Amino acid sequence: MKNKLVLSLALLFVSFLTFNMNAQDENNQKAAPNELIQTINSKTIENISSTSQIEAFTTSWNLNYEVFQELKQENYSISIKYNTKIGAKRFEKGYSNSEWTVIDGIDIHATSYSIDSLVGEESYVYMIGLTNGENEYWSSKNSADTERGWGIFRFLVLIGSLGMFIYGMKIMSEGLQQAAGSRLRYLLGSITSNRVKGVLTGFGITSIVQSSSVTTVMTVSFVNAGLMTLVQSAGVMMGANIGTTITGWIINIFGFKVSIGSYALVLIAIGAPMMFFGKQKLKAWSSAIIGFSLLFMGLGFLKDAVPELGPDSALVQFFIDFKDIPFLSTILFVFLGTLVTLIVQSSSAAMALTMTLVAGGIIPFEVAAAMILGENIGTTITAELASTIGNVHAKRSARIHSLFNVIGVVWAILLFPFILQGIEYFMLSIGAGNPFENPKEYANTGIAIFHTAFNLLNVLILIWFVPNIVRVAERTVKSKGGADEEFHLDYIGAGYMSTPDLSMLEAKKEIAKFGELTSRMSRFSRDLLFEKSRKNQKKLIDRIAKYEEITDRVEVEVANYLGKISEGELSIDTAIRIRGMNSIVNDLERIGDVFYQISKSLERKSEDKIWFTPHQRERLAELFDLVDEAFAVMCENLKKHSADVDLTVANEVEERINKKRDEIRSEYLDALSKDDEVHMKGGIIYNDIFASLEKVGDHIINVSEGIVGKV
């Protein structure tokens, strides 16, 4: 009995120990998750970060390796909950419509997750969580921003960025022109019939002003002005095409390889104070520096404004699909490049846009190269538009530029695959990378090489055919006769040069031609005085009336042109010269009015059958001779530099005109008291004519005085 009792107590003790051990194991198993949660709370989720995307953001994280296996065994998964910053604040205040959005069930192995379909350009907060259905843990709040999606707003930003680039290019070009005005005059003065020298001149001018459009418009103006022949202008425009390739290299190096945009404000800080200096050249350099900065700020904005498209996007696929069609695709993209240049009216801006698109992976290298060819055609429109108000020579000069570029693009399209292979081989041989395999990295360098190679080859090929191109231009642009050759503004009709010195040179040439035009009216009036045929008299009267209309128009257009020059910053000397020129054109217009009145007096004399005596005609002829002599002196002075003008001869001729007028008037007054009524009628017209000729002499001396600034 006693043994049984001992055995029972032993069994009871063993059972108790077994129960306690099982209970302890259960307690340990239940406690494990709590310990795991404590571990998670301290250091499990690490390196949380986010990347902004268009109407989306991507968050990334790391899980601590020490607890990763335990989380996996406990069937934990990743969760993300997010809200806008404003929504999170509203939720804390109890607003029910501002709840957090939760994304569950993300695999525990994941280290990043993209959240899309969000509001563009919005600030979000989010938390990364771990949950297994029973327990959960959330990290602290993290912030993320989204970018605005492509739409009308970003399109306007793109246009604005392009506008800033064009404006910066314009300001920089004008500043460089003003700073290098004397250099430009030297380059233009060095042009000879040597085509190679013309090419170098065009290259030099474009390199200085950084705008082929300025060079081509300037060339059209100088052909219009007679400063160079069509053959010479062809060389200059060829050189301008080579010079404009420098722009591509500048954009490639400073716009994509080196970020000048980040230093733009520093450059503006240097250039802005120079605007307030009194020296004109410092102001010009200020414009150049500020324009340079704005140009690359615009390029920076342009790169950010271009949409980020993936390789599977419809637009990228369109370019990829079409680029493999021989010739047709090349022609299509050449046309696209031409269209872009026509829209933005700047080949440099079109090139910047093309380089931005290819750097963003939107268009392949082949497409960008074809668009560059089209931009070479599009840039010719500037010169064509400038020539529309010029004479026939200006139109032919612009046509030469168009023919040169179009012919070049035609042969480049035919050899396009071989040119691209040559570019690829050259870049690989110098270690510059492959623009086809890695366009984002190397395509822009390839474009700069392609643009330079194309224009150099085009010049080397076509420079030998300049006379032929000139003949084609002359045949395709027909002269309309005298009205086209003689009565258009030949010097300032093709545009304002933006540099006062160059513009003044054109205005001076136009005024010199204006002086010669008014001197012809003196000869017409003399012929009318002695002409007996009524038919020929009518022709002479009509011609004088036509010339009087021309003098009115020339005065208005020259005055408007001088007004445009006056809108810029002027030196004291330039302001004096402009004031003198305005005075000169006013006097020349008044001369035209006086001769028109003389023609009407002679017409009335003929209609009323009034005749001058031989002595009266002889005396008027003597006065006409003196007036023509004064015109010859005036026209000679108009061609000289103001510092070389001597008023001695002009004043001497003016005194002789006054003396001759006084003699004729004394004779007339003496004869007036003796002659009968018939002579009285003729005497009134006679008096009007010699008095009017003396007024012409006064205006002529005023012109010479205006040349030297005596206004």
MOKA-V843566 format. One record per residue. N is the residue number from 0. RES is the residue in three letters. NEAR is the number of other C-alpha atoms within 12 Angstrom. D_LAST is the distance of its C-alpha to the last C-alpha in whole Angstrom. Layout:
# MOKA-V843566
((N	RES	NEAR	D_LAST) (N	RES	NEAR	D_LAST))
This chain:
# MOKA-V843566
((0	MET	7	152) (1	LYS	8	150) (2	ASN	9	148) (3	LYS	10	147) (4	LEU	11	145) (5	VAL	12	144) (6	LEU	13	143) (7	SER	14	141) (8	LEU	14	139) (9	ALA	14	138) (10	LEU	14	137) (11	LEU	14	135) (12	PHE	14	133) (13	VAL	14	132) (14	SER	14	131) (15	PHE	14	129) (16	LEU	14	127) (17	THR	14	126) (18	PHE	14	125) (19	ASN	14	123) (20	MET	14	121) (21	ASN	14	120) (22	ALA	14	119) (23	GLN	14	117) (24	ASP	14	116) (25	GLU	13	114) (26	ASN	14	113) (27	ASN	14	111) (28	GLN	15	110) (29	LYS	13	108) (30	ALA	14	107) (31	ALA	18	105) (32	PRO	25	102) (33	ASN	19	101) (34	GLU	18	101) (35	LEU	30	99) (36	ILE	27	97) (37	GLN	17	96) (38	THR	22	95) (39	ILE	30	93) (40	ASN	22	91) (41	SER	18	91) (42	LYS	22	89) (43	THR	30	90) (44	ILE	32	86) (45	GLU	20	84) (46	ASN	18	80) (47	ILE	27	79) (48	SER	26	75) (49	SER	28	73) (50	THR	24	70) (51	SER	28	68) (52	GLN	29	68) (53	ILE	30	66) (54	GLU	26	68) (55	ALA	28	71) (56	PHE	33	72) (57	THR	29	74) (58	THR	34	77) (59	SER	28	79) (60	TRP	28	81) (61	ASN	24	84) (62	LEU	33	88) (63	ASN	22	90) (64	TYR	18	92) (65	GLU	16	95) (66	VAL	26	96) (67	PHE	26	94) (68	GLN	17	98) (69	GLU	24	99) (70	LEU	33	97) (71	LYS	21	97) (72	GLN	15	101) (73	GLU	24	101) (74	ASN	23	99) (75	TYR	32	95) (76	SER	31	92) (77	ILE	38	88) (78	SER	33	87) (79	ILE	37	83) (80	LYS	32	82) (81	TYR	40	79) (82	ASN	33	76) (83	THR	30	73) (84	LYS	23	72) (85	ILE	20	72) (86	GLY	24	75) (87	ALA	28	77) (88	LYS	19	76) (89	ARG	17	77) (90	PHE	19	80) (91	GLU	16	81) (92	LYS	13	80) (93	GLY	12	83) (94	TYR	14	81) (95	SER	13	83) (96	ASN	16	80) (97	SER	19	79) (98	GLU	21	82) (99	TRP	25	81) (100	THR	22	82) (101	VAL	19	84) (102	ILE	23	85) (103	ASP	22	88) (104	GLY	21	90) (105	ILE	24	88) (106	ASP	22	90) (107	ILE	33	91) (108	HIS	23	90) (109	ALA	20	86) (110	THR	25	83) (111	SER	25	81) (112	TYR	30	80) (113	SER	26	77) (114	ILE	30	76) (115	ASP	20	74) (116	SER	16	73) (117	LEU	27	72) (118	VAL	22	69) (119	GLY	25	65) (120	GLU	22	63) (121	GLU	26	66) (122	SER	28	68) (123	TYR	36	72) (124	VAL	30	75) (125	TYR	36	78) (126	MET	33	81) (127	ILE	41	83) (128	GLY	37	87) (129	LEU	38	91) (130	THR	30	93) (131	ASN	25	97) (132	GLY	16	98) (133	GLU	14	99) (134	ASN	22	97) (135	GLU	27	93) (136	TYR	31	91) (137	TRP	26	87) (138	SER	29	84) (139	SER	20	82) (140	LYS	21	79) (141	ASN	28	76) (142	SER	27	72) (143	ALA	33	71) (144	ASP	32	67) (145	THR	29	67) (146	GLU	30	64) (147	ARG	29	62) (148	GLY	26	63) (149	TRP	22	61) (150	GLY	17	60) (151	ILE	12	57) (152	PHE	17	56) (153	ARG	25	56) (154	PHE	20	54) (155	LEU	17	51) (156	VAL	25	51) (157	LEU	28	51) (158	ILE	26	48) (159	GLY	24	47) (160	SER	32	47) (161	LEU	42	46) (162	GLY	31	43) (163	MET	31	43) (164	PHE	40	43) (165	ILE	37	41) (166	TYR	31	38) (167	GLY	34	39) (168	MET	40	38) (169	LYS	34	35) (170	ILE	32	34) (171	MET	35	35) (172	SER	41	34) (173	GLU	38	30) (174	GLY	37	31) (175	LEU	37	32) (176	GLN	38	30) (177	GLN	36	27) (178	ALA	30	29) (179	ALA	30	30) (180	GLY	31	27) (181	SER	21	27) (182	ARG	23	30) (183	LEU	35	30) (184	ARG	28	27) (185	TYR	16	30) (186	LEU	28	33) (187	LEU	33	31) (188	GLY	21	30) (189	SER	25	34) (190	ILE	32	35) (191	THR	24	37) (192	SER	23	40) (193	ASN	22	42) (194	ARG	32	43) (195	VAL	28	45) (196	LYS	27	41) (197	GLY	35	40) (198	VAL	39	42) (199	LEU	31	41) (200	THR	40	38) (201	GLY	43	38) (202	PHE	36	41) (203	GLY	35	38) (204	ILE	46	35) (205	THR	38	38) (206	SER	34	39) (207	ILE	33	36) (208	VAL	41	35) (209	GLN	44	38) (210	SER	45	38) (211	SER	45	39) (212	SER	43	37) (213	VAL	44	34) (214	THR	50	35) (215	THR	50	36) (216	VAL	44	33) (217	MET	48	31) (218	THR	59	33) (219	VAL	52	33) (220	SER	49	29) (221	PHE	46	29) (222	VAL	39	32) (223	ASN	41	30) (224	ALA	40	27) (225	GLY	28	29) (226	LEU	30	29) (227	MET	31	33) (228	THR	31	36) (229	LEU	41	38) (230	VAL	38	41) (231	GLN	39	38) (232	SER	53	37) (233	ALA	53	41) (234	GLY	44	41) (235	VAL	52	39) (236	MET	55	40) (237	MET	52	43) (238	GLY	43	42) (239	ALA	46	41) (240	ASN	52	44) (241	ILE	42	46) (242	GLY	38	43) (243	THR	43	43) (244	THR	37	47) (245	ILE	34	46) (246	THR	40	45) (247	GLY	38	49) (248	TRP	31	50) (249	ILE	30	48) (250	ILE	41	49) (251	ASN	36	52) (252	ILE	21	52) (253	PHE	28	50) (254	GLY	37	51) (255	PHE	32	55) (256	LYS	20	56) (257	VAL	16	54) (258	SER	21	53) (259	ILE	27	50) (260	GLY	30	49) (261	SER	21	52) (262	TYR	22	49) (263	ALA	28	46) (264	LEU	21	46) (265	VAL	19	46) (266	LEU	27	43) (267	ILE	29	41) (268	ALA	16	42) (269	ILE	22	40) (270	GLY	28	37) (271	ALA	24	36) (272	PRO	19	36) (273	MET	23	33) (274	MET	24	31) (275	PHE	18	30) (276	PHE	16	29) (277	GLY	16	26) (278	LYS	17	26) (279	GLN	27	25) (280	LYS	26	27) (281	LEU	25	30) (282	LYS	32	29) (283	ALA	37	29) (284	TRP	34	33) (285	SER	34	33) (286	SER	38	33) (287	ALA	38	35) (288	ILE	37	38) (289	ILE	40	38) (290	GLY	35	37) (291	PHE	43	40) (292	SER	39	42) (293	LEU	38	42) (294	LEU	43	43) (295	PHE	44	46) (296	MET	37	47) (297	GLY	37	46) (298	LEU	48	49) (299	GLY	35	51) (300	PHE	32	51) (301	LEU	39	51) (302	LYS	35	55) (303	ASP	28	56) (304	ALA	32	55) (305	VAL	35	57) (306	PRO	32	60) (307	GLU	27	63) (308	LEU	23	66) (309	GLY	15	69) (310	PRO	18	70) (311	ASP	15	72) (312	SER	17	69) (313	ALA	14	69) (314	LEU	20	65) (315	VAL	24	66) (316	GLN	19	69) (317	PHE	20	67) (318	PHE	31	65) (319	ILE	24	68) (320	ASP	20	70) (321	PHE	22	67) (322	LYS	29	66) (323	ASP	19	70) (324	ILE	18	69) (325	PRO	18	68) (326	PHE	23	65) (327	LEU	19	65) (328	SER	27	64) (329	THR	35	61) (330	ILE	30	60) (331	LEU	26	60) (332	PHE	36	58) (333	VAL	35	56) (334	PHE	28	55) (335	LEU	29	55) (336	GLY	39	52) (337	THR	34	50) (338	LEU	26	50) (339	VAL	31	50) (340	THR	35	46) (341	LEU	26	45) (342	ILE	21	46) (343	VAL	30	44) (344	GLN	32	41) (345	SER	40	42) (346	SER	44	44) (347	SER	48	44) (348	ALA	43	45) (349	ALA	41	48) (350	MET	46	49) (351	ALA	51	49) (352	LEU	45	51) (353	THR	47	54) (354	MET	47	54) (355	THR	42	55) (356	LEU	37	57) (357	VAL	41	59) (358	ALA	36	59) (359	GLY	32	61) (360	GLY	37	64) (361	ILE	34	62) (362	ILE	42	62) (363	PRO	41	64) (364	PHE	43	62) (365	GLU	45	62) (366	VAL	45	61) (367	ALA	49	58) (368	ALA	49	57) (369	ALA	44	57) (370	MET	44	55) (371	ILE	52	53) (372	LEU	49	53) (373	GLY	40	52) (374	GLU	45	49) (375	ASN	52	48) (376	ILE	39	48) (377	GLY	39	46) (378	THR	46	43) (379	THR	42	42) (380	ILE	36	41) (381	THR	37	38) (382	ALA	37	37) (383	GLU	35	39) (384	LEU	27	37) (385	ALA	35	33) (386	SER	41	34) (387	THR	29	35) (388	ILE	28	31) (389	GLY	37	31) (390	ASN	37	32) (391	VAL	40	36) (392	HIS	46	35) (393	ALA	50	34) (394	LYS	46	37) (395	ARG	39	39) (396	SER	53	38) (397	ALA	49	39) (398	ARG	41	42) (399	ILE	48	43) (400	HIS	50	42) (401	SER	36	45) (402	LEU	34	47) (403	PHE	44	47) (404	ASN	40	48) (405	VAL	30	50) (406	ILE	28	52) (407	GLY	33	53) (408	VAL	35	54) (409	VAL	24	56) (410	TRP	24	58) (411	ALA	33	58) (412	ILE	32	60) (413	LEU	19	62) (414	LEU	19	63) (415	PHE	30	62) (416	PRO	24	66) (417	PHE	16	66) (418	ILE	26	62) (419	LEU	33	63) (420	GLN	20	67) (421	GLY	21	65) (422	ILE	35	62) (423	GLU	31	66) (424	TYR	20	67) (425	PHE	21	64) (426	MET	25	64) (427	LEU	19	68) (428	SER	12	68) (429	ILE	12	65) (430	GLY	13	67) (431	ALA	22	64) (432	GLY	23	66) (433	ASN	28	67) (434	PRO	38	64) (435	PHE	31	67) (436	GLU	17	70) (437	ASN	21	67) (438	PRO	31	64) (439	LYS	28	63) (440	GLU	26	63) (441	TYR	33	62) (442	ALA	41	61) (443	ASN	48	57) (444	THR	41	57) (445	GLY	45	59) (446	ILE	47	56) (447	ALA	36	53) (448	ILE	34	56) (449	PHE	39	56) (450	HIS	43	52) (451	THR	30	52) (452	ALA	28	55) (453	PHE	40	54) (454	ASN	38	50) (455	LEU	26	51) (456	LEU	26	54) (457	ASN	33	52) (458	VAL	36	49) (459	LEU	22	52) (460	ILE	19	54) (461	LEU	33	51) (462	ILE	33	49) (463	TRP	20	51) (464	PHE	22	51) (465	VAL	36	47) (466	PRO	23	47) (467	ASN	19	50) (468	ILE	31	47) (469	VAL	33	44) (470	ARG	21	47) (471	VAL	22	48) (472	ALA	29	44) (473	GLU	24	43) (474	ARG	17	47) (475	THR	20	46) (476	VAL	24	43) (477	LYS	19	43) (478	SER	19	40) (479	LYS	15	39) (480	GLY	12	38) (481	GLY	11	35) (482	ALA	17	33) (483	ASP	22	34) (484	GLU	21	33) (485	GLU	24	30) (486	PHE	28	28) (487	HIS	33	28) (488	LEU	42	25) (489	ASP	40	26) (490	TYR	45	24) (491	ILE	45	23) (492	GLY	39	26) (493	ALA	40	29) (494	GLY	42	27) (495	TYR	36	25) (496	MET	39	26) (497	SER	36	26) (498	THR	39	24) (499	PRO	40	20) (500	ASP	34	21) (501	LEU	36	23) (502	SER	39	21) (503	MET	39	18) (504	LEU	39	20) (505	GLU	41	21) (506	ALA	46	18) (507	LYS	39	17) (508	LYS	34	20) (509	GLU	41	20) (510	ILE	49	16) (511	ALA	38	18) (512	LYS	36	21) (513	PHE	45	19) (514	GLY	42	17) (515	GLU	32	21) (516	LEU	36	22) (517	THR	46	20) (518	SER	39	22) (519	ARG	30	25) (520	MET	43	25) (521	SER	46	24) (522	ARG	27	28) (523	PHE	35	29) (524	SER	43	28) (525	ARG	34	30) (526	ASP	27	33) (527	LEU	35	33) (528	LEU	41	33) (529	PHE	25	36) (530	GLU	23	38) (531	LYS	19	41) (532	SER	15	43) (533	ARG	19	42) (534	LYS	14	42) (535	ASN	18	40) (536	GLN	28	38) (537	LYS	25	38) (538	LYS	20	37) (539	LEU	34	34) (540	ILE	33	33) (541	ASP	22	33) (542	ARG	27	31) (543	ILE	38	28) (544	ALA	28	29) (545	LYS	26	29) (546	TYR	36	26) (547	GLU	35	24) (548	GLU	24	25) (549	ILE	30	24) (550	THR	41	21) (551	ASP	27	21) (552	ARG	23	23) (553	VAL	39	20) (554	GLU	36	17) (555	VAL	20	19) (556	GLU	31	21) (557	VAL	42	18) (558	ALA	31	16) (559	ASN	23	19) (560	TYR	34	19) (561	LEU	41	16) (562	GLY	24	17) (563	LYS	24	21) (564	ILE	34	19) (565	SER	28	17) (566	GLU	16	21) (567	GLY	24	22) (568	GLU	29	22) (569	LEU	29	18) (570	SER	21	18) (571	ILE	15	15) (572	ASP	19	14) (573	THR	27	14) (574	ALA	23	12) (575	ILE	23	9) (576	ARG	34	10) (577	ILE	39	11) (578	ARG	29	8) (579	GLY	32	6) (580	MET	46	10) (581	ASN	36	10) (582	SER	32	7) (583	ILE	43	9) (584	VAL	44	12) (585	ASN	32	12) (586	ASP	36	11) (587	LEU	49	14) (588	GLU	38	16) (589	ARG	32	16) (590	ILE	43	17) (591	GLY	44	20) (592	ASP	32	21) (593	VAL	36	21) (594	PHE	47	23) (595	TYR	37	25) (596	GLN	30	26) (597	ILE	39	27) (598	SER	41	29) (599	LYS	27	31) (600	SER	30	31) (601	LEU	39	33) (602	GLU	33	35) (603	ARG	23	36) (604	LYS	28	37) (605	SER	26	39) (606	GLU	15	41) (607	ASP	14	42) (608	LYS	15	43) (609	ILE	23	41) (610	TRP	28	40) (611	PHE	27	38) (612	THR	21	40) (613	PRO	12	40) (614	HIS	16	38) (615	GLN	28	35) (616	ARG	27	35) (617	GLU	19	35) (618	ARG	30	32) (619	LEU	39	30) (620	ALA	29	31) (621	GLU	24	29) (622	LEU	37	26) (623	PHE	37	26) (624	ASP	25	27) (625	LEU	33	24) (626	VAL	44	21) (627	ASP	34	23) (628	GLU	28	22) (629	ALA	41	19) (630	PHE	42	19) (631	ALA	29	21) (632	VAL	33	18) (633	MET	45	16) (634	CYS	34	18) (635	GLU	30	19) (636	ASN	37	16) (637	LEU	42	15) (638	LYS	27	19) (639	LYS	21	18) (640	HIS	20	17) (641	SER	27	13) (642	ALA	16	16) (643	ASP	14	17) (644	VAL	25	15) (645	ASP	22	16) (646	LEU	29	14) (647	THR	17	17) (648	VAL	22	18) (649	ALA	35	16) (650	ASN	25	15) (651	GLU	19	19) (652	VAL	30	19) (653	GLU	36	17) (654	GLU	22	19) (655	ARG	25	22) (656	ILE	38	21) (657	ASN	28	21) (658	LYS	21	24) (659	LYS	28	26) (660	ARG	35	25) (661	ASP	21	26) (662	GLU	22	29) (663	ILE	33	30) (664	ARG	27	29) (665	SER	16	32) (666	GLU	22	34) (667	TYR	30	34) (668	LEU	19	34) (669	ASP	13	37) (670	ALA	21	39) (671	LEU	22	38) (672	SER	14	41) (673	LYS	14	43) (674	ASP	17	43) (675	ASP	12	45) (676	GLU	14	44) (677	VAL	19	44) (678	HIS	23	41) (679	MET	22	39) (680	LYS	22	39) (681	GLY	30	37) (682	GLY	34	35) (683	ILE	25	33) (684	ILE	33	32) (685	TYR	38	32) (686	ASN	33	29) (687	ASP	28	27) (688	ILE	39	27) (689	PHE	43	26) (690	ALA	32	23) (691	SER	34	22) (692	LEU	47	22) (693	GLU	38	20) (694	LYS	30	17) (695	VAL	42	17) (696	GLY	46	16) (697	ASP	32	13) (698	HIS	38	12) (699	ILE	50	13) (700	ILE	43	11) (701	ASN	36	8) (702	VAL	47	9) (703	SER	47	10) (704	GLU	33	7) (705	GLY	33	5) (706	ILE	40	9) (707	VAL	30	9) (708	GLY	27	6) (709	LYS	21	4) (710	VAL	22	0))
